Amino acid sequence: MLRVSRRRFGRYAGAAFATLAAPTVLRAKTRPRVVVIGGGAGGGTAAHFIAKDSSGAIEVVLIEADRRHATCIFSNLHLGGFRSFESITHGYQHLSANHGVTVVNARATAVDRAAKRVTLADGSDLTYDRLVVAPGIDLIWDSVPGYSKAASEIMPHAWQAGPQTQLLKARLDAIENGQQIVVVPPPNPYRCPPAPYERASMMAHRLKAKGFGASRIIILDPKPKFSKQALFAEGWEKHYPGMIEWYGPDVHGGIKGVDPTTGTVATDFDDFTGTLVNVIPAQRAAAVAVDAGLTNSTGFCPIDPNSMRSTLDDAVFVIGDACIAGDMPKSGFAANSQAKVVALAIVGDLSGTAAPPTRYASACWSLIAAGDGVKVAGEYGPNGTTIAATSETISHTDEPAAIRQANYTDSVVWYDRISAEMFGR
């Protein structure tokens, strides 16, 4: 039996860099093996804490296609000029050097759940005793008629950080005074609910800083309301009067399609043309989760709220944007919290030790303008077959400037903490 110090279970879960060839990875097992697919806020944190909580008694293998990971977290602040791209880009060398995690830079293409085996893009295989699936989302390209992966090189989505983030930043920086930006947010559910509106704020901040007060940002939303709406509306009026216009479906009547060649978004009300058009399509769990049969009719993965274990396979856990987490938003904080619960559950599974009661947490900060940060936070717990909110707090309108500045400062401190947990520093 795997023996793990009980001291490791006292931690409350809720609140050398290796790129190995297949023959090395496929060595004979001497310890239980946990394979983690995806190295973001969920997967990186899970790999770190499983290795840490087991004191090395579990072999942890992280499969991540990218050698360096650009976080979606704070990518909007990069657009606004508050962060460099390098500051949101991280490597995995510390997970290996500090925690003994084997990092395999490859794409997971298939999961054979019966054989407990993950296949990589080069055809090699990895067996597992437990599997953590944290692959994030895939975009449903045709959810917006006329949009496609090719079109995203003209109308960037930047909803998967990296080259798309840099493309959107370059296109934003090329805007001239008087030119228009059109943003098409996604329908629910999607990654980071307030993010399209923080993005519009950061775009406006960048334009205002350049003296481009004649430019406009038009938001054509498929939803009748959005996260932190009153806070954003207040902030836009205060900091960017007349620069940001939000139209819900009761005004535009529905998105009919986009034309990348003309920069046009057609609605039932009118056609809107932008020098820059940011289209964020609908989303589902990434293909590796879908192809493994871990999703249901929603396109996302059902889980046991007590442990994040897949309801379709006892040996598999799903965390982050790919899962159905009840009241929890699809946020980096939520994925990080879920990962810590999974770490304790897996170590408990493999050691025969009960994990502590399950609690989760999430928080999301949004920057509207310099020194004007707003926040929503919640605590969550299992409630029958779902995860339910047990408490929630949100910024309110007319707050003192000192509170808004403190919110932004807190977000920077949190980013440093979560990135250290994701990447094992």
PAKEVO-943945 format. One record per residue (C-alpha): x, y, z. Coordinates in steps of 0.2 Angstrom, whole numbers. Layout:
<recs>
+-------+-------+-------+
:    xx :    yy :    zz :
+-------+-------+-------+
:     X :     Y :     Z :
...
+-------+-------+-------+
</recs>
This chain:
<recs>
+-------+-------+-------+
:    xx :    yy :    zz :
+-------+-------+-------+
:     0 :     0 :     0 :
:     6 :    18 :    -4 :
:    10 :    26 :    13 :
:     8 :    45 :    14 :
:    11 :    56 :    29 :
:    -6 :    60 :    37 :
:     1 :    78 :    40 :
:    -1 :    80 :    21 :
:   -19 :    78 :    23 :
:   -20 :    93 :    36 :
:   -19 :   105 :    21 :
:   -36 :   112 :    17 :
:   -39 :   110 :    -2 :
:   -53 :   122 :    -6 :
:   -47 :   139 :    -2 :
:    78 :    95 :   -69 :
:    64 :   101 :   -84 :
:    60 :    85 :   -93 :
:    55 :    82 :  -111 :
:    57 :    63 :  -112 :
:    57 :    51 :  -126 :
:    43 :    38 :  -126 :
:    55 :    23 :  -121 :
:    60 :    33 :  -105 :
:    42 :    37 :  -101 :
:    37 :    19 :  -103 :
:    49 :    12 :   -90 :
:    43 :    -1 :   -78 :
:    32 :     6 :   -65 :
:    38 :     5 :   -47 :
:    25 :    18 :   -40 :
:     7 :    21 :   -44 :
:     7 :    33 :   -59 :
:    -5 :    48 :   -61 :
:    -5 :    56 :   -78 :
:   -11 :    74 :   -80 :
:   -17 :    81 :   -96 :
:   -15 :    99 :   -98 :
:    -3 :   111 :   -89 :
:   -14 :   126 :   -85 :
:   -22 :   132 :   -69 :
:   -30 :   116 :   -66 :
:   -17 :   103 :   -73 :
:    -1 :   112 :   -67 :
:    -8 :   114 :   -49 :
:   -14 :    96 :   -49 :
:     3 :    89 :   -54 :
:    12 :   100 :   -41 :
:     0 :    95 :   -27 :
:    -1 :    77 :   -30 :
:    18 :    76 :   -30 :
:    19 :    86 :   -15 :
:     5 :    78 :    -5 :
:    12 :    60 :    -9 :
:    30 :    65 :    -3 :
:    36 :    57 :   -20 :
:    26 :    41 :   -17 :
:    16 :    44 :   -33 :
:    24 :    45 :   -50 :
:    17 :    61 :   -58 :
:    18 :    64 :   -77 :
:    11 :    80 :   -84 :
:     7 :    80 :  -103 :
:     8 :    98 :  -110 :
:    10 :   102 :  -128 :
:    19 :   119 :  -125 :
:    36 :   121 :  -117 :
:    30 :   138 :  -111 :
:    13 :   142 :  -106 :
:     5 :   159 :  -108 :
:    -9 :   162 :   -96 :
:   -26 :   168 :  -100 :
:   -26 :   176 :   -83 :
:   -20 :   194 :   -85 :
:   -19 :   192 :  -104 :
:   -32 :   206 :  -105 :
:   -20 :   217 :   -94 :
:    -7 :   214 :  -108 :
:   -19 :   221 :  -120 :
:   -21 :   236 :  -109 :
:    -2 :   239 :  -107 :
:    -2 :   234 :   -89 :
:     8 :   218 :   -91 :
:    21 :   212 :  -103 :
:    19 :   196 :  -113 :
:    34 :   189 :  -104 :
:    26 :   192 :   -87 :
:    12 :   180 :   -91 :
:    22 :   167 :   -99 :
:    30 :   153 :   -89 :
:    40 :   137 :   -90 :
:    38 :   120 :   -82 :
:    56 :   117 :   -76 :
:    52 :   120 :   -58 :
:    39 :   107 :   -57 :
:    52 :    94 :   -62 :
:    67 :   101 :   -52 :
:    57 :   105 :   -36 :
:    44 :    92 :   -36 :
:    49 :    78 :   -47 :
:    35 :    79 :   -59 :
:    40 :    72 :   -76 :
:    34 :    84 :   -90 :
:    31 :    77 :  -107 :
:    30 :    91 :  -120 :
:    18 :    82 :  -132 :
:    -1 :    83 :  -136 :
:   -12 :    70 :  -129 :
:   -23 :    63 :  -144 :
:   -33 :    49 :  -136 :
:   -38 :    40 :  -120 :
:   -41 :    22 :  -119 :
:   -51 :    21 :  -103 :
:   -53 :     2 :  -103 :
:   -34 :     0 :  -104 :
:   -30 :    15 :   -93 :
:   -19 :    22 :  -107 :
:   -15 :    39 :  -115 :
:    -9 :    40 :  -133 :
:     2 :    55 :  -138 :
:     3 :    63 :  -155 :
:    19 :    53 :  -159 :
:    10 :    37 :  -156 :
:    18 :    33 :  -140 :
:     8 :    28 :  -125 :
:     7 :    31 :  -106 :
:    -2 :    20 :   -94 :
:   -10 :    27 :   -78 :
:   -17 :    22 :   -62 :
:   -27 :    38 :   -61 :
:   -30 :    51 :   -74 :
:   -33 :    70 :   -72 :
:   -40 :    78 :   -87 :
:   -38 :    97 :   -87 :
:   -37 :   101 :  -106 :
:   -47 :   117 :  -106 :
:   -59 :   121 :  -120 :
:   -60 :   120 :  -138 :
:   -69 :   133 :  -148 :
:   -85 :   129 :  -158 :
:   -80 :   138 :  -174 :
:   -96 :   137 :  -183 :
:  -106 :   144 :  -168 :
:  -104 :   161 :  -177 :
:  -109 :   159 :  -195 :
:   -94 :   163 :  -206 :
:   -81 :   161 :  -193 :
:   -68 :   148 :  -193 :
:   -50 :   144 :  -188 :
:   -43 :   153 :  -203 :
:   -55 :   168 :  -200 :
:   -47 :   169 :  -183 :
:   -31 :   175 :  -191 :
:   -41 :   190 :  -197 :
:   -54 :   192 :  -183 :
:   -44 :   185 :  -168 :
:   -52 :   177 :  -153 :
:   -38 :   177 :  -141 :
:   -48 :   165 :  -130 :
:   -33 :   153 :  -129 :
:   -18 :   163 :  -124 :
:    -2 :   163 :  -134 :
:     0 :   168 :  -152 :
:   -18 :   174 :  -153 :
:   -15 :   186 :  -138 :
:     0 :   193 :  -147 :
:   -10 :   195 :  -163 :
:   -25 :   204 :  -155 :
:   -12 :   215 :  -146 :
:    -4 :   220 :  -163 :
:   -21 :   223 :  -171 :
:   -26 :   234 :  -156 :
:   -10 :   244 :  -157 :
:   -12 :   247 :  -175 :
:   -29 :   255 :  -173 :
:   -30 :   274 :  -178 :
:   -40 :   287 :  -170 :
:   -58 :   286 :  -176 :
:   -58 :   268 :  -181 :
:   -70 :   256 :  -174 :
:   -68 :   239 :  -164 :
:   -82 :   226 :  -164 :
:   -82 :   213 :  -150 :
:   -93 :   198 :  -151 :
:   -94 :   189 :  -134 :
:   -98 :   170 :  -133 :
:  -115 :   163 :  -126 :
:  -115 :   154 :  -109 :
:  -106 :   144 :  -103 :
:   -89 :   149 :  -107 :
:   -71 :   152 :  -100 :
:   -70 :   167 :   -88 :
:   -88 :   176 :   -88 :
:   -82 :   194 :   -85 :
:   -67 :   193 :   -97 :
:   -75 :   200 :  -113 :
:   -80 :   215 :  -104 :
:   -63 :   218 :   -95 :
:   -56 :   216 :  -113 :
:   -67 :   230 :  -119 :
:   -61 :   240 :  -104 :
:   -43 :   237 :  -108 :
:   -45 :   241 :  -126 :
:   -53 :   258 :  -122 :
:   -39 :   261 :  -109 :
:   -26 :   258 :  -123 :
:   -35 :   270 :  -135 :
:   -38 :   283 :  -122 :
:   -20 :   283 :  -117 :
:   -15 :   287 :  -135 :
:   -28 :   301 :  -136 :
:   -39 :   291 :  -148 :
:   -56 :   297 :  -141 :
:   -65 :   297 :  -157 :
:   -63 :   278 :  -158 :
:   -78 :   267 :  -153 :
:   -79 :   249 :  -146 :
:   -96 :   240 :  -150 :
:  -100 :   225 :  -140 :
:  -113 :   214 :  -149 :
:  -118 :   201 :  -136 :
:  -129 :   186 :  -138 :
:  -133 :   186 :  -120 :
:  -146 :   198 :  -112 :
:  -135 :   201 :   -97 :
:  -117 :   198 :   -92 :
:  -106 :   196 :   -76 :
:  -103 :   212 :   -66 :
:  -113 :   222 :   -78 :
:  -118 :   236 :   -67 :
:   -99 :   238 :   -62 :
:   -93 :   238 :   -80 :
:  -107 :   250 :   -85 :
:  -102 :   262 :   -71 :
:   -84 :   261 :   -75 :
:   -86 :   264 :   -94 :
:   -97 :   279 :   -90 :
:   -84 :   286 :   -78 :
:   -68 :   282 :   -88 :
:   -73 :   280 :  -106 :
:   -88 :   291 :  -109 :
:   -95 :   287 :  -126 :
:   -82 :   275 :  -131 :
:   -90 :   258 :  -127 :
:  -107 :   253 :  -133 :
:  -115 :   237 :  -127 :
:  -130 :   230 :  -137 :
:  -139 :   214 :  -131 :
:  -150 :   203 :  -142 :
:  -166 :   214 :  -138 :
:  -157 :   228 :  -148 :
:  -147 :   219 :  -162 :
:  -159 :   204 :  -163 :
:  -146 :   191 :  -165 :
:  -129 :   188 :  -174 :
:  -132 :   182 :  -191 :
:  -114 :   180 :  -196 :
:   -97 :   188 :  -199 :
:   -87 :   192 :  -215 :
:   -68 :   192 :  -212 :
:   -65 :   200 :  -229 :
:   -74 :   216 :  -225 :
:   -73 :   216 :  -206 :
:   -92 :   215 :  -204 :
:  -103 :   208 :  -191 :
:  -121 :   206 :  -198 :
:  -136 :   206 :  -185 :
:  -155 :   207 :  -188 :
:  -154 :   225 :  -184 :
:  -139 :   231 :  -194 :
:  -122 :   227 :  -200 :
:  -107 :   233 :  -190 :
:   -90 :   235 :  -197 :
:   -74 :   236 :  -187 :
:   -56 :   239 :  -192 :
:   -53 :   226 :  -178 :
:   -66 :   213 :  -175 :
:   -64 :   201 :  -159 :
:   -75 :   186 :  -161 :
:   -76 :   174 :  -146 :
:   -86 :   159 :  -152 :
:   -95 :   146 :  -141 :
:   -85 :   133 :  -132 :
:   -85 :   115 :  -126 :
:   -73 :   104 :  -117 :
:   -57 :   101 :  -127 :
:   -57 :    87 :  -140 :
:   -47 :    74 :  -130 :
:   -60 :    74 :  -117 :
:   -74 :    73 :  -129 :
:   -66 :    59 :  -139 :
:   -63 :    49 :  -122 :
:   -82 :    49 :  -119 :
:   -80 :    60 :  -104 :
:   -93 :    73 :  -109 :
:  -112 :    73 :  -110 :
:  -124 :    82 :  -121 :
:  -119 :    99 :  -115 :
:  -101 :    97 :  -122 :
:   -93 :    97 :  -105 :
:   -89 :    84 :   -92 :
:  -100 :    78 :   -78 :
:   -91 :    76 :   -61 :
:   -94 :    70 :   -43 :
:   -95 :    86 :   -33 :
:   -86 :    78 :   -18 :
:   -70 :    74 :   -28 :
:   -71 :    80 :   -46 :
:   -71 :    62 :   -51 :
:   -79 :    59 :   -68 :
:   -96 :    52 :   -66 :
:   -92 :    41 :   -81 :
:   -75 :    33 :   -75 :
:   -69 :    31 :   -57 :
:   -51 :    32 :   -62 :
:   -53 :    49 :   -70 :
:   -54 :    66 :   -63 :
:   -59 :    82 :   -73 :
:   -55 :    99 :   -68 :
:   -55 :   117 :   -74 :
:   -65 :   124 :   -89 :
:   -69 :   106 :   -96 :
:   -80 :   101 :   -82 :
:   -97 :   104 :   -76 :
:   -95 :   112 :   -59 :
:  -112 :   118 :   -54 :
:  -112 :   136 :   -47 :
:   -93 :   138 :   -49 :
:   -88 :   149 :   -64 :
:   -75 :   143 :   -77 :
:   -61 :   153 :   -69 :
:   -42 :   150 :   -66 :
:   -45 :   152 :   -47 :
:   -59 :   139 :   -48 :
:   -48 :   127 :   -58 :
:   -34 :   129 :   -45 :
:   -46 :   126 :   -31 :
:   -53 :   110 :   -39 :
:   -35 :   104 :   -42 :
:   -31 :   104 :   -24 :
:   -47 :    94 :   -20 :
:   -42 :    81 :   -33 :
:   -24 :    80 :   -26 :
:   -31 :    75 :    -9 :
:   -44 :    63 :   -17 :
:   -31 :    54 :   -28 :
:   -18 :    52 :   -14 :
:   -32 :    46 :    -3 :
:   -37 :    33 :   -17 :
:   -20 :    27 :   -18 :
:   -15 :    26 :     0 :
:   -32 :    21 :     7 :
:   -33 :    37 :    18 :
:   -49 :    47 :    18 :
:   -48 :    65 :    12 :
:   -55 :    79 :    22 :
:   -72 :    87 :    19 :
:   -73 :    95 :     2 :
:   -74 :   114 :     0 :
:   -70 :   125 :   -15 :
:   -67 :   143 :   -18 :
:   -66 :   155 :   -33 :
:   -62 :   173 :   -36 :
:   -61 :   184 :   -51 :
:   -54 :   201 :   -52 :
:   -57 :   213 :   -67 :
:   -48 :   229 :   -71 :
:   -59 :   243 :   -78 :
:   -46 :   257 :   -78 :
:   -29 :   260 :   -69 :
:   -33 :   258 :   -50 :
:   -51 :   253 :   -53 :
:   -52 :   234 :   -50 :
:   -68 :   225 :   -46 :
:   -70 :   208 :   -39 :
:   -82 :   194 :   -37 :
:   -78 :   179 :   -25 :
:   -87 :   164 :   -18 :
:   -86 :   148 :    -8 :
:   -94 :   132 :   -14 :
:   -97 :   114 :    -8 :
:  -105 :    98 :   -13 :
:  -124 :    98 :   -13 :
:  -131 :    82 :   -19 :
:  -125 :    79 :   -37 :
:  -119 :    97 :   -40 :
:  -107 :   110 :   -33 :
:  -117 :   124 :   -25 :
:  -112 :   141 :   -19 :
:  -112 :   143 :     0 :
:  -107 :   162 :     0 :
:  -103 :   175 :   -13 :
:   -97 :   193 :   -12 :
:   -96 :   206 :   -26 :
:   -90 :   223 :   -28 :
:  -103 :   237 :   -28 :
:  -105 :   253 :   -37 :
:   -99 :   269 :   -29 :
:   -85 :   261 :   -20 :
:   -71 :   272 :   -13 :
:   -56 :   273 :   -24 :
:   -45 :   265 :   -11 :
:   -55 :   249 :   -11 :
:   -54 :   248 :   -30 :
:   -35 :   250 :   -29 :
:   -34 :   237 :   -16 :
:   -44 :   225 :   -27 :
:   -31 :   227 :   -41 :
:   -16 :   225 :   -29 :
:   -24 :   209 :   -22 :
:   -26 :   202 :   -40 :
:    -7 :   205 :   -43 :
:    -3 :   196 :   -27 :
:   -15 :   182 :   -31 :
:    -7 :   180 :   -49 :
:    10 :   178 :   -41 :
:     3 :   164 :   -30 :
:    -7 :   155 :   -43 :
:     7 :   155 :   -55 :
:    19 :   148 :   -42 :
:     7 :   134 :   -38 :
:     4 :   130 :   -57 :
:    22 :   130 :   -61 :
:    30 :   123 :   -45 :
:    40 :   138 :   -40 :
+-------+-------+-------+
</recs>
